[in-house]
Structures are given as C-alpha cells and as structure tokens.
Amino acid sequence: MKNGLVVGGELSQRKKLILRSVIESHIATGEPIGSKSLVSKSDIPYSSATIRNEMAELENMGYLIQPHTSAGRVPTTLGYRFYVDALMESYKLTATEIISLNNIIQNKMGELDSILRSASKLIASMTNYTTVAVQSPYGAPTIEQYSYMLLDERAFLLVMRMSDESVSTKHIRVDVTLDDNILRRLTSILNASFVGITSEGITLPMMMQAEKEMGAAGSLISPVVKAIYEIIGKNEEADINFEGLNKLLEYPEFSNVEQMRRVIRMFEKKEDFMKIIEGADDDKVNIFIGSNGELVDNSAFVFKTIKVGGRAVGAIGVFGPSRMDYSKVISTVEYLSNSLAGEQVIGLLGDAADKD
C-alpha cells in the first residue's frame, strides 16, 4: 500500500491487454490515453465502460496515472517496468538496419573507438534518441616503441608509437646536457623495459634500474616516466561520448527549459553515467527508467555492456524519454553488442588479452 494505492499486484489478462495498449499508444503519441481511443483498436474487444473501469483499477494499482482530472491516463515508472518485463513484444530489425550495423562492424575491424562512434550516429538516427557510447580502459593502446628527436642540448621530443598504430609525442626539457648517445641509450632502455605495459606496470624498481643504467644521465628517467604516465594514463580513462543530444528537443518531455537543464547537467556528470554502467549486469540489456534517483524524471536509459573474449571493453546505450520505443531500442542495442562479441571482431583488442 502506498498513498492509498495497491502498488503492483497480479494482473488479469484483460488488464494486461489494456495496459499494453495504453503504453504503446502513449509511446506513439505522447498524449494521455482515454478509454474512447482504445475502443477503436481491433485487439481490444471491450466496451468503453469496461476499459474505463479497468484503467481506474490500473491507476489504483500504480501502473497508470491521470495527469489531469478530465484527461486520459499515462504510464507510471511501474507501468513501464511491467511492460518491459512482461508485456513487450520483441522488435525484429529490418534487413536494412541489420546491413547498416554489420557494415559498421566489418568496415571498422580492429578499431573499437571508430565502431562505437559510427554505431552511435547510426543508432541515434535509427531510434531518434540520444546514444551513449563508452569505451572501457581495458584494451586501450599501450606504447609499443620509443624513439626521439634532439631539439637542442637541453630539450628533446620523445616519440611513442602506440599499439593502435597512432603516434604520441612529448616535448621534454631537462637540466642534463643532451646528445645523440645519451638519447639512444635512453630509448634503448625504454624499448627494453617500458613497452606494452599499463601505468600500474611501471614500478619503482623499474625506474631505479633505468636510472642506474643511464649512469650520469639518470635524472632523465623521472621526467620521461612522467611523460609516459601522461600518455598511457589518459588512454586508461574510460571514454564516454553522447551522440544526437539535439534529438531530445523533439520530445515534449524535454521542451521545458528547466527539465532540459537537468538533462544537460546529468550529461555533464559523466562519472554518474559510469557508475550506472559499472554497477549494472554485464550479461543482459539494462533498463533504467526515470524517477528512481539515477536519471531525471520522465527519462529512460537502455544499455548493454560490450564484451570481447569475456572482458568488458565498453558499452552502448540509448537515452530518451520514458515513453521510448523500448522494443526497438533493446533489439538494436542487443544486436550490436552481441555482434561485437562475436568471433569476427575478436581481434579488437589485439594481443591485449595475452598481456593481461
């Protein structure tokens, strides 16, 4: 019992049919749904009076709410949750949608960040909602080779070729007098001991050994390791991106200026999104519906973790109004995440799994 309502409870087949019809009609129109609008539906074989009575009982049970006295009813968070868990029919992706998703995966083989960027744009277009893409630090590129460029007797450019074939550089200025012999010895030490590792893999004994091997130029190691930390430490931070934020403006739920401000503040707090994703079930599509403290009211977030070789490497999700087309969104997110976990993209991480 809550505020005089019998929250939840067993639903008859008639109540389930009417609840599903109300929710799907509200998803399609965004308007409160009355009994008269359901009478015309071919799959509702009940009179307007019967539907009205059932809707009133569904309201007392907490599945529907009447925003205004003379208005129809809209689903509550409980109603949406019951719909997703028990009433929703699975959406079948069209051949065109499947081909589009497959093209992204196949054309971007080995580049998870590129796949997620392209997939985010496509899914935002397919669903007309905002897409959330996360790339986990696992599988982030490491440094595979060091070289240098001598700039002057006190400065040099440390050049680092990454495992994803990109190149990073750091301008380093020191108090030691530099020449090619010193820098060749430095890069030789780095290439022997500081490749293919994460920031956690760089230990104090490693640094002390490198300083010993550098001899009189041992003071070079500290600024060089700091530069290495900055490069691989940046790569080891989870990267979260949003695509199609402007699409939210098409929905009345976000047309209110204050509500949109709340949404923007929520997106700016990326760490909050990360907490939701990291605390969720890795093996299924997760569905969060607003008014639960984690999202702004009248919103929903559907996502699934992407696993490759049994390891979580990212996540793909969709954010929109609580009346989103859950069936289509869930099918799209599930298809993409399952495809990325397949054998055809097992090389996404290269040899990272072997090095872990």
N, C-alpha and C positions, 0 to 999 in steps of 0.2 A: 504494500500500500504506500502511495506517495502522493501527497497533496490531494487525498481523496480519490486517487486513481488506482485501479488494479493494474500495476505495471507488469507487462508481459502476460504470460498465461497461454494455455493451449488454444489454438485457433481451429475453427471448423473449416472444412474445405470451402464453404461459401465465403467465410471471412477472408481466407487466403486469396481467393479469386478476386474479390473486391479490392483488397489491399494492394495486390499486384497491379490491378488495373488503375487504381488511383495513383500509385507511384509512377508507373510508366507514362501515364497521361501527364503528370506533373513534370516529369523529366522532359517530355516533348514540348510542353507549352510554357512551363514556368509559372502557370496560373493555379490558384486554388481550384480543386475539382469538386463539383457538386454531383448530386445523385442523378440529375437530369442528363448530364453529359455522359454518364455511364450506361444509361438505359439504351442509348442508340448503339452501343457496342454489341456485335453479334455474339461474343462469347460470354455475355452477362445476361442470363435468362431470368432475370428477376425484375419485379416492379420497382418503380421509383421509391415507393414507401418502404419496401423491404431493404433496398440499398441504403436508404437514409437511416433506417434503424441500425443496420449493421455498421455503417460508418460512425454512428454515435457510440456504439459499443467499442469499436476500434479506438475511438478517441478516449473513452474511459479507461481502456487498457494501455494507453500510452503510445499507440502506434501512429495516430494521426492527431493533428491539432487544427483548430479553427482560428485563423488569424483575425477574423472579424465576425461579428455576430451574424451578419447576413451573407457571409462569404462561404465558399466551399471549404474543403479541408486540404491540408498539405501534410506530407510525411514528417515524422519526427526522426531524430537520430536512431531511436529504437526501431522505427518502421523501416528505415533504410537498411539497418543492420540485419533485420529479419529477412528483408527482401534479398539482400546479397547472399545470406547464408542458406535460405530455404526456398525462395520463390523464383529467382532469376534464371532465365534460360541462357544457355551458352551461346555467345555470338560466334558465327563462323566467318572468319576472314575471307574476303573475296580473293579471287585469283590475282587480281591486280595488286591488292595490298600485300599478298604473300610475295609476289615477284619483286615488288619495290623493297621490301625488307630484306629479302635474300640478296638482292643486288648490292645493298649497302654492306652486308657482311662479307660477300665474296670479293667485292672490289677493294675493300679496305683490309684485306688479310694481314694480320700481324700488327695492326695499329689500333689498339683498343680505344684510345682517345679520339681518333678520327671516326671510328664506328659510332661511338656514343654521340659525337657532335652531329653527324649526319642523321643518325637514328632519331635524335631529339627533334630535329627540324621536321623530319617526315612524320613522326608520331604527333607532334603538335598540329601539323596540317591535317592528318587523318582524323584526329579526335576533336580538334578545335579547342583544346585546353592547353595549359602550360605544362611543359615537360621538364622533369628534374633528372639530371644525369650525374652520377657520382663515379669517379674513378678512385679506387682504394689505393693506398700507398704500396700494397703488395704488388709486385710486378713492375714498379716504377723503374725507369732506366738507371743503371749504375755506370760508373766510369770504367771504360774498357782500355783506354790508352792515354798516356800523358806525353805531351811534347811542349816546346817552349819557343818563345821569340824574345831575344835580348833587345831591350829598348834602349837602355843606357847602363852605366856602371852601377846604378842603384835601383833599376826597375826592369821587370820582365813581364811578359804575358804568358800565363800558364794556360795551355790549350788542352782541353779534355774532350776526347771522343767518347760519346755515350753509347750504351748498349743498343739504343734505338737508332743509331747512326747519326744522331744530331751532334752538334759541336758546341761546347760551352767554353767560355774564356773568362779569366780573371786577371785584372791588372794588379800586380803586386809590387809594392815599393818597400825596400829593406835598407838596413844600415850597413849590410855587408857589401864589399866591393865585388861585383859580379863579372864573370867572363863565361865563355862557352864551356870550358872544362867543368866549372862548378855546376852549371845548369844541366850539362849532360849527366853528371853524377847524380844530381837531384832527380831527374826524370827516370834514370835507370832504377833508383831505389823505389820511386813511386810505382813504376811499372812492375816491379818485382813483388811488392807487398801491399799496394793500395788500390788494386783493381778489383772490380766485381763484388764490392762489399757495400754494406749499408753504413750509415753513420754510427750505428751501435757496434759495428765490427771494428771500428778504429779504437784501439785501446792504448792506454798509457805505455805499456811495454813496447808496443809497435813504434810509438813516437820516440821513445828513448833509444831504441835500437837504430832508428833512422838518423837521429841526431848524432849518435856515435859513429855511424858510417859516413856522415857528412864531415866529420872532423872539425876543423876550424870554422867551417861554414854551418855548423849545427843549428845556429839561431834561425836559419832559413825555415826549418821544419814547422815551427809554431805558426807563422803567418800562412804558410802553404796549407797546412791542415785546416786552419780556419776557413780558407777559401774553399777547400774540398767540402767541408761541412755545409757551407752556404749553398753549394750546388746540389749535393745529394740530399741535404735536409729539406730543401724546397721540394724536391721530387717526392719525398716521403710523406708529404702532407696530402691528405685526401682532397681531391679537387671536385667541387660541386658547381654545376652550371645550370642555369634556367633558360629555357627557350620558349618564346611565344607568350611573354608576360602581357603583351597588349591584348591578347585574346580574352583575358578576364574582363576587360571593359565591355565586352559584348553581352555580359550577363547582368541582369538587374541586381543580383545578389552583391555585386561589387561596384555598382554605379554610385553608391553612397560614398561621398568623399572620405568620411571618417573610416568606413569599412575598408576602403582601398588603402588608406594609410596604414591600417593594421596589417593588411596583407603585405605591403611593401616592407614594413618593419620586420615581419616574420621572415621574408626572403633575405633581408639583410643579416639576420641572425642565422648564418649558415650552420653554426655549431648546433643549433636546436634541431635542424633537419637531420644533421648527422647523428644526433642522439636517438631520434626516432628510428632511423635506418639501422644503426648499430644494435639497438635493443630489440629488433624485430626478428621474426623467424626467417632463417636463411633459405628454407626449403619450400616456401609457398608464397603466393601473392598476398601481400599485406594490405589491409584496407583500414584507413583511419578516417573517421567521419567527425566533422567539427563539433563543438560544444563539449569536447572531452578534455579540454585543458591543453592539448598539444597543438591544435590548429585554431584558426579564427572561426567564429561562428559561420554556419551555412557554407562550409567548405569541406572538401574531401581530398585525401591523398592516397593514391594506389601505387604500389611499387613492388618490385621483386629484386632480390639480390642476384647478381650475375656470378656464377661460379665456373671456373675453368680448372680442371684437374682436381676438383674437390675443394679449391680455395676460393674465397670471396675476392673478386677483383674489382667489383663495382656494383652499381645498382641503376636501374632505370625506372622512372615513375612518372605519374601524371597527377597534377594538381588542378582542381577546378571546383565548381560549386557542388554542394552536397547532392544536388539532383543530377549529377553527371551520368552519362551513359555507361554504367558500371560494366555491363556485359561486354561492350566493345573494347573498353579500356583494359579490362582484365585480360581478354583474349590477346590483345596486341602486345601488352607488356609480357605476358607469359610466353608468347611465341618468340619474341626477340630474345629474352633471357635464356630460354631453352635452346635456341639455335646457337647462341654464343657459347653455350656449354658443350656443344657437340664436337665431334672429332674434327670437323673441318676447320675449327678455329683453335684447336688445342695448342697451336704454336704461338698464340698471342703473347705468351709470357717468355717465349724463347727458352733459355736454359735456366730461368729463374727458379723453377721448382726444384731443379737438381742442386742449385746452390744453397737453397734454404736449409 
